[in-house]
Amino acid sequence: MGDNRERFERELSRLRGYDFACVVCECSLADLIAGRYRSEMNPRSVTQSVLAFMTRYRLPFVFADDRQGGELVTYSILAKYAREIEMRFKALRRSEKGHSKHCRAANR
């Protein structure tokens, strides 16, 4: 968020075009607020920027405590998203099959 803020915001803006997106943070919200991170940035500024990004880009930031939590959250979100897509396609196929049967019956 410091030197590369413009690039970071461009990436956040690009995420608007996705069906679902979020930013997974490998820290807790408490760590962010307390400034327990490597950057020298002011914790209040960082916290307010995150809240502004969530509002501006309609994008959730998920605080996963650490790397292991980040991996778990990311994997779980992707797995759930894949399952949702699978269910949508199955519903669409059922709908198309029902429509095809209805059209064949109407043509008889």
PAZAPA-4460 file (N, C-alpha, C; in steps of 0.05 Angstrom, whole numbers, plus 32768, in hexadecimal, padded with zeros to 4 digits):
% residues 108
    n_x    n_y    n_z   ca_x   ca_y   ca_z    c_x    c_y    c_z   seq   type   mol
   8010   7FE8   8000   8000   8000   8000   8011   8019   8000     1      M     A
   802A   8016   8004   803C   802D   8005   8044   8037   7FEA     2      G     A
   805C   802F   7FE2   8068   8038   7FC9   8058   802F   7FB0     3      D     A
   804B   8018   7FB2   803C   800D   7F9B   801E   8010   7F9E     4      N     A
   8015   8025   7FAB   7FF9   8029   7FB0   7FE9   802B   7F96     5      R     A
   7FF3   803A   7F83   7FE4   803D   7F69   7FE0   8022   7F5C     6      E     A
   7FF5   8012   7F5B   7FF4   7FF7   7F4F   7FE0   7FE6   7F5E     7      R     A
   7FE2   7FE7   7F79   7FD0   7FD7   7F8A   7FB3   7FDF   7F84     8      F     A
   7FAD   7FF8   7F82   7F92   8001   7F7D   7F89   7FF9   7F61     9      E     A
   7F9B   7FF9   7F4E   7F93   7FEF   7F33   7F8B   7FD2   7F34    10      R     A
   7F9A   7FC2   7F43   7F93   7FA6   7F46   7F78   7FA3   7F54    11      E     A
   7F73   7FB3   7F69   7F59   7FB1   7F76   7F43   7FB9   7F63    12      L     A
   7F48   7FCC   7F53   7F34   7FD5   7F3F   7F2E   7FBE   7F2B    13      S     A
   7F43   7FB1   7F22   7F3F   7F9A   7F10   7F2E   7F84   7F1C    14      R     A
   7F30   7F80   7F36   7F21   7F6B   7F43   7F03   7F70   7F42    15      L     A
   7EFA   7F89   7F3D   7EDE   7F8E   7F3A   7ED1   7F7E   7F24    16      R     A
   7EE0   7F77   7F10   7ED5   7F68   7EF9   7ED2   7F4A   7EFF    17      G     A
   7EDC   7F41   7F15   7EDA   7F24   7F1C   7EBF   7F1E   7F29    18      Y     A
   7EB6   7F06   7F26   7E9D   7EFD   7F32   7EA0   7EFE   7F51    19      D     A
   7EB7   7EF7   7F5B   7EBC   7EF9   7F78   7EDA   7EFE   7F7C    20      F     A
   7EE0   7F0F   7F8F   7EFC   7F14   7F96   7EFE   7F1E   7FB3    21      A     A
   7F15   7F1A   7FBF   7F1A   7F25   7FD9   7F38   7F28   7FDB    22      C     A
   7F41   7F37   7FEF   7F5D   7F39   7FF6   7F62   7F2B   8010    23      V     A
   7F73   7F17   8010   7F79   7F08   8028   7F93   7F14   8034    24      V     A
   7F90   7F1D   804D   7FA7   7F29   805B   7FB2   7F15   806F    25      C     A
   7FCC   7F11   806F   7FD9   7EFE   8081   7FE0   7F0C   809B    26      E     A
   7FCC   7F19   80A7   7FCF   7F25   80C1   7FB3   7F27   80CD    27      C     A
   7FB1   7F2E   80E6   7F97   7F33   80F2   7F91   7F51   80EF    28      S     A
   7F78   7F58   80F2   7F71   7F74   80F2   7F7E   7F82   810A    29      L     A
   7F80   7F74   8121   7F8D   7F80   8138   7FAB   7F86   8132    30      A     A
   7FB8   7F74   8123   7FD4   7F79   811C   7FD6   7F91   8109    31      D     A
   7FC4   7F93   80F7   7FC4   7FAA   80E4   7FC0   7FC4   80F4    32      L     A
   7FAC   7FC5   8105   7FA7   7FDD   8115   7FBE   7FE5   8127    33      I     A
   7FCC   7FD0   8132   7FE2   7FD5   8144   7FFD   7FDA   8135    34      A     A
   7FFD   7FD7   811B   8015   7FDC   810C   8029   7FC6   810D    35      G     A
   8020   7FAD   8113   8032   7F96   8115   8036   7F8A   80F9    36      R     A
   8045   7F98   80E9   804C   7F90   80CE   8067   7F9C   80C6    37      Y     A
   8072   7F93   80B0   808D   7F9C   80A9   808F   7FB9   809F    38      R     A
   807B   7FC3   8094   807B   7FDE   8089   807E   7FF3   809F    39      S     A
   8088   800A   8098   808A   8021   80AA   8071   8033   80A8    40      E     A
   805E   802A   8098   8046   803B   8095   8036   803E   80AF    41      M     A
   802A   8055   80B2   801A   805B   80C9   8002   8047   80CA    42      N     A
   7FFF   8039   80E1   7FE9   8025   80E3   7FCD   8031   80DE    43      P     A
   7FC8   8049   80E7   7FAE   8056   80E3   7FAA   805A   80C5    44      R     A
   7FBE   8063   80B7   7FBC   8068   809A   7FB6   804E   808B    45      S     A
   7FC5   8039   8093   7FC1   801F   8086   7FA5   8014   808B    46      V     A
   7F9C   8016   80A4   7F81   800C   80AB   7F6C   801C   809C    47      T     A
   7F6F   8036   809B   7F5B   8047   808D   7F5C   8041   806F    48      Q     A
   7F73   803C   8064   7F75   8035   8047   7F67   801B   8041    49      S     A
   7F6B   8007   8052   7F5D   7FED   804E   7F3F   7FF1   804F    50      V     A
   7F35   8000   8062   7F18   8005   8064   7F0E   8015   804C    51      L     A
   7F1E   8028   8042   7F16   8037   802A   7F16   8025   8012    52      A     A
   7F2A   8013   800F   7F2B   8001   7FF8   7F13   7FEE   7FF9    53      F     A
   7F0C   7FE4   8010   7EF4   7FD2   8012   7EDB   7FE1   8009    54      M     A
   7ED9   7FFA   800F   7EC1   8009   8007   7EC2   8011   7FE9    55      T     A
   7ED9   801B   7FE1   7EDC   8025   7FC5   7EDA   800F   7FB1    56      R     A
   7EE6   7FF8   7FB7   7EE7   7FE2   7FA3   7ED3   7FCC   7FA9    57      Y     A
   7EC3   7FD0   7FBE   7EAF   7FBB   7FC6   7EBC   7FA0   7FC7    58      R     A
   7ED2   7F9F   7FD7   7EE3   7F88   7FD8   7EEA   7F81   7FF5    59      L     A
   7EE3   7F69   7FFE   7EEA   7F62   801A   7F08   7F5D   801D    60      P     A
   7F12   7F65   8034   7F2D   7F5E   803C   7F29   7F4A   8053    61      F     A
   7F34   7F32   8050   7F32   7F1D   8064   7F4C   7F1B   8074    62      V     A
   7F4A   7F1F   808E   7F61   7F1E   809F   7F64   7F02   80AA    63      F     A
   7F7A   7EF5   80A1   7F7E   7ED8   80A6   7F94   7ED2   80BB    64      A     A
   7F9C   7EE6   80CA   7FB0   7EE3   80DF   7FCD   7EDF   80D7    65      D     A
   7FD2   7ECB   80C5   7FEE   7EC5   80BE   7FEE   7EB6   80A3    66      D     A
   8005   7EAE   809A   8008   7EA0   8080   7FF7   7E87   807F    67      R     A
   7FF9   7E77   8094   7FE9   7E5E   8095   7FCB   7E63   8093    68      Q     A
   7FC2   7E77   80A2   7FA6   7E7F   80A1   7F9F   7E89   8085    69      G     A
   7FB1   7E99   8079   7FAC   7EA3   805E   7FA9   7E8D   804A    70      G     A
   7FBA   7E79   804C   7FB9   7E62   803A   7F9E   7E53   803D    71      E     A
   7F97   7E4F   8056   7F7E   7E41   805C   7F66   7E50   8051    72      L     A
   7F65   7E6A   8057   7F4F   7E7B   804E   7F4E   7E7C   802F    73      V     A
   7F64   7E7F   8023   7F65   7E81   8005   7F5C   7E67   7FF9    74      T     A
   7F66   7E50   8002   7F5E   7E36   7FF8   7F40   7E32   7FFC    75      Y     A
   7F36   7E38   8014   7F1A   7E33   801A   7F08   7E45   8009    76      S     A
   7F0F   7E5E   8005   7EFF   7E70   7FF5   7EFF   7E66   7FD8    77      I     A
   7F16   7E5E   7FCD   7F17   7E54   7FB2   7F07   7E3A   7FAE    78      L     A
   7F09   7E29   7FC2   7EFA   7E0F   7FC0   7EDC   7E15   7FC1    79      A     A
   7ED3   7E27   7FD2   7EB7   7E2D   7FD4   7EAD   7E3B   7FBA    80      K     A
   7EBE   7E4C   7FAF   7EB7   7E5A   7F96   7EB4   7E45   7F7F    81      Y     A
   7EC7   7E33   7F7E   7EC6   7E1E   7F69   7EAC   7E0D   7F6C    82      A     A
   7EA5   7E07   7F85   7E8C   7DF8   7F8A   7E74   7E08   7F81    83      R     A
   7E73   7E22   7F86   7E5D   7E33   7F7D   7E5B   7E34   7F5F    84      E     A
   7E71   7E35   7F51   7E71   7E35   7F34   7E67   7E1B   7F2A    85      I     A
   7E70   7E05   7F36   7E66   7DEA   7F2E   7E48   7DE8   7F31    86      E     A
   7E3D   7DF2   7F48   7E21   7DF1   7F4D   7E11   7E02   7F38    87      M     A
   7E1C   7E19   7F31   7E0F   7E2B   7F1D   7E0D   7E1D   7F02    88      R     A
   7E23   7E10   7EFA   7E23   7E02   7EE0   7E10   7DEA   7EE0    89      F     A
   7E0F   7DDC   7EF7   7DFC   7DC5   7EF9   7DDF   7DD0   7EF7    90      K     A
   7DD9   7DE6   7F04   7DBE   7DF1   7F03   7DB8   7DFB   7EE7    91      A     A
   7DCC   7E06   7ED9   7DC8   7E10   7EBE   7DC3   7DF8   7EAB    92      L     A
   7DD1   7DE2   7EAF   7DCD   7DCA   7E9E   7DB1   7DBF   7EA2    93      R     A
   7DA9   7DBE   7EBC   7D8E   7DB4   7EC2   7D79   7DC6   7EB5    94      R     A
   7D7D   7DDF   7EB6   7D6B   7DF3   7EAA   7D6A   7DEF   7E8C    95      S     A
   7D81   7DEC   7E7F   7D82   7DE8   7E62   7D75   7DCE   7E5A    96      E     A
   7D79   7DB9   7E69   7D6C   7D9F   7E63   7D4E   7DA1   7E65    97      K     A
   7D44   7DAF   7E7A   7D28   7DB3   7E7D   7D1C   7DC3   7E66    98      G     A
   7D2B   7DD7   7E5E   7D22   7DE8   7E47   7D21   7DD8   7E2E    99      H     A
   7D35   7DC7   7E29   7D36   7DB6   7E11   7D1F   7DA3   7E10   100      S     A
   7D18   7D96   7E27   7D02   7D84   7E28   7CE8   7D93   7E22   101      K     A
   7CE5   7DAB   7E2D   7CCD   7DBB   7E29   7CCB   7DC2   7E0B   102      H     A
   7CE1   7DCA   7DFF   7CE0   7DD1   7DE2   7CDA   7DB9   7DD1   103      C     A
   7CE5   7DA2   7DD7   7CDF   7D8A   7DC7   7CC2   7D82   7DC9   104      R     A
   7CB7   7D84   7DE1   7C9A   7D7D   7DE6   7C88   7D91   7DD7   105      A     A
   7C90   7DAA   7DD6   7C80   7DBE   7DC8   7C81   7DBB   7DAA   106      A     A
   7C96   7DAF   7DA0   7C99   7DAC   7D83   7C8B   7D93   7D79   107      N     A
   7C81   7D82   7D8A   7C74   7D69   7D81   7C59   7D6D   7D78   108      R     A
***
